[in-house]
Structure formats: C-alpha cells, structure tokens
Amino acid sequence: MGEVHTLPELEGQSRVFEDRADAGRVLARWLAPAWKRAAGGIVLAVPAGGVPVGLELARGLELPLDLIFVRKLHYPDNPEAGFGALGEGGELLVDPEAAAALGPQAVARVVEHERKDLARRVRRLRGDRPPPDLEGRAVLVVDDGLASGSTMLVAVREARARGAERVEVAVPTASRDAARRVAAAADRIWVANLRPGPPFAVADAYRRWRDLSLDEVAALLRGEAAGDGD
C-alpha cells in the first residue's frame, strides 16, 4: 500500500482553493521537492476537471503533460452518481453490489454507452496522436478530486498496464475512504485537502466551481501547446 501524504493545515476544511488552477499551483509547490524535473517523469491529467489542475502542476514541476482517459459508469437513473469506471485501454471496475442490483443487462448497456462516450472524448482531445509511452517512466496522475476513487483506480491500473515503473497520484481534495482506496493501488498519493465523508463533494473544496465542457478543455490544451512552441 502506498503512502498517503496530506497538508495538515488544509485537512477537513472547505473552500480552500480559488479554482482548479489555484489548486494545481498549490500541488506544484508542495510536490516540487519530490517531483520537480523528475527523470522520465510525466504528469497525466484525467479529463475534464483534471486538465486545469494538471496544466499548473506540470508547469510548476517542469514536466511534460499528457492525458489519461477514464470514464465513470453512471447509474441510469442518476447521472451524477457512479458505480464504477472504465479506461480507454480496457480496464474496467464495477461495484459488485451495484451490479447485482442493476442486473447484468443494465450494466452492459451502461458500459457500452460510456465506452462510446470515452472514445468520443479521446477523439476530441487527443485526435490522431498515440497515447504517451509510459514504459519505465515515473507517472503522476492528477484529477480535481476523489469522491469514491473509482476513476482514479482505473487510471492507476491503466498506467501500470502501459508499463509505468512508478505511479503516484496527486489531487487537491479527496475523501478519507477514497484516499485509502487509491493508496492501495498507487505507490504514493498526495492529497492537499483530505476531508471526511460521506457525504462528500469534490466541489466543496473550491470557492469557484463549475463543470468544464470538452471544448473548454480542448482550448486549454491548445493554449498550452501554443505556449510550448513560442
């Protein structure tokens, strides 16, 4: 099980970050001693909300940024809640109790729907570029927060399946249960703002919060690419 690192001065508090970019800068300052210019290091952001966090984190650590695509499996009658996650490389995590309650056919329909949506996101944000080569690399996976931890667990598994030598996780906020769950799969997890739950909402860590569209995320990534070319 990986270590869980926290910032004690932020533990248990709400509204500690202005927005996702601010949270990424906090993470970058905190992780700099361990990760700045790390040999072979790469930051992988989970779209959509992980991208603005990851942009600031990668800039602060002076590491390359790429994307790792994971999609939550949403309940058919509650699109805000999930019962698992799937990754673009085929990793699949399904909560067994939820699967038993929904039934195999309903689960299969959700998986197929989310798989198509995930493919659409990959086409929109990565285009024809291949996924980054992770063989033997140190990977830092970032999102804007962990509620259940399912999507991050799949992201960690995807990174390992693609040959990453070390996989660490960095998030601005997480529930205690999610942090423990992800730490069991990652080499180390960094959570600036650890909070109890349930109930737990990632949004409660931010003073300004809204969902991001794929168009907004694509614009952020284009801006970063243009800056790299200057």
N, C-alpha and C positions, 0 to 999 in steps of 0.2 A: 504493500500500500504506500502511495506517495505521501509526502508531507503536505500539510495544509498551512500555508502562510497567510497571515492576516495583518491588517493595520489596526492595532488595538484602539487607536484614537477615533476610528470610524465605526467600530463594531456596534451593532444594534441601533444605529441611527438611521433616520430617513432624510431624504432631500440633501444628500451630501455632495452631489455633483450638479454643476450647472446644466450640462448636457452630455451627450456621448463623447464629443471631442474633448471636453474638460476631463472626463473620466479616463480617456486614453492618455492624456498628459500626466495625470496622477500615476497611472500604472507605469508609464515610461520612466518617471523619476524614481519610482520605487524599485523597479526591476533592473535599473541601469547597472548596479554593481555586479549582478549575476549574468546579464544578457547583452550589454552594450557591445556591439561589433563581435558577437559570439561567432567563432569559426564555424562556417557551414550553417549558421542559424537562419531561420526563416520564420516570419510571422504569417500565420494562416487565419484569415478572418472568416467567420460564418456570416453570410448574408442573411437578412439585410442589416439588422441592427449592429452586427459586429464590425461592419466596414468602417464607419467613422471612428470607432474606438481603435480598430486595428491600424488605420492610417496614422493616427497620432502616436500610437505605440511604436510602429515600425520607424517612423521618423525619429522619435526620441532615442531609440535603440540603434539607429543606423543599420537596419536590417532590411532585406527585401520583403515585400508584402505580396501575398497571393491569396487565393480564396479556397475554402473547402466547403463543399455544398452538402448540406444536411436539411432534411425536411421533416417537420413534426407530423405525426399521424393524428389528425384531428377527429374528434368524435363527430359522427354525422349530424347530431342534433345540437352540438355546442362547438362552433368553430374556434372558440377561444381556448378550449382545453384539449389536451392531447393524451394519447395512451401509448406512445412510443415514437420512434423516429426511423428514418431510412437515409442512407447515404448514396451518393452518385456511383460509388464503386460496388454497391450491392449489400453493404452492411445493413442489417435490419434488427431493430429492437422493439418488441411488443410486450406490453404488460400482460402477464398471463391471466390475471383476474378480469381485466377489461376485455380481453379476447374471449374469455369464457362467457361473459355477459352479453357481448355483441353477437357472438356466433361467427364461425369461420367464413361464411359468405360475406357478411358485412365487413369483416376485417380485410378480406381480399379486395373488396371494392374500394375501400379507403386506401389501401396500399397502392393499388393501380392508379387511382386518382392522384395521389401525392407523388407517385413516381413520374407521371406525366408533367405535373407542375414543376417538379425538381428539374426535369430535362429542359423545360422552358426557361427556367432561371439560369441554367448553365449556358444555354444558347445566348441568352440576353446579356449576360455579364462576362462570360469568357470567350464566347464566339468560337472560332476555329482553333484557338490556342490549346495545346495539350495541357493536362494537369501538370503542376510542377513536379520535378523529380525529387523525391524525398529520400532516396536510398542513402543510408548512412548519415542523415542530417539530424540536427537538433531542431525540433519543431516547437513553436509556441502558438497554441491555438487560442483564439480570442473571440469572445462574444460580448454582448452588452449586459449579460447577466444569466444566472442559472436559477430556474424555479424548481423543476423536477430533476434536471440534469440529463434527461434522455437524449436530447440532441447532441450535447457535448460528449456523452459517452460514445455515440456513434461516430462523431468526428475523431475522437481519440483512436477508436478501433480502425477507422479508415486510414489515418496517418500511419499507424503501425503496419497495417496490411500493405501499405505502399513503401515499406522499408525504412521508415524513420528509426534512427538509432535511439533517440530520446524524445519523449513527448511530454511537454508541460502545458498547463492551462493557465490563462490569465483572464480574469473577469473583474469588472468593477464591483459587482454585487452578487450574492448568492445566499440561498437558504442553507442552514446548517446541514440538513439532510442531503441536499443536492451536492454540497461540497464534499461530504464524506463519500457519497456515491461515486462521484467523479474521481476522487483521490484514489479509490480502489483500482482504477484503471490507468491513471496517469502517473508519471514519475514524480510530478510535483504540481500543486495547484496554488495559484496566487489569487486571493480574494480580498480586495481592499475593504469592502463593506460587507461583513458577514452579519446576517440577521436571522432571528428565529422564524419559525413558521410551523404549520400553517395558521392563518392564511399568509401567503407571501406573494408579492407582486414586484417584479423587476422594476417597474415604473416608479415605485415609491422611493427609489434611491436617487431620482433625478428631479431637479426643480423644473426643467423643461423637457417634456417627453411627448413624442408622437411616433406613430408608425411611419416607416420610410417606404416609399414606392421603389420598384426596380429602376424606374427612370432616374430617380434621385441618386440611387446607389451608383448607377452607370455614370452619371455626371461626376460624382465624387472620384470615381476611378479614372475617368478621362482627365480630370484636372490633375490628378497625381501623376499620370503618365506624361502629360504635357510638361509638368514641372521637372520630371526626370530628364526630359530632353533638352532643357534650357542650358 
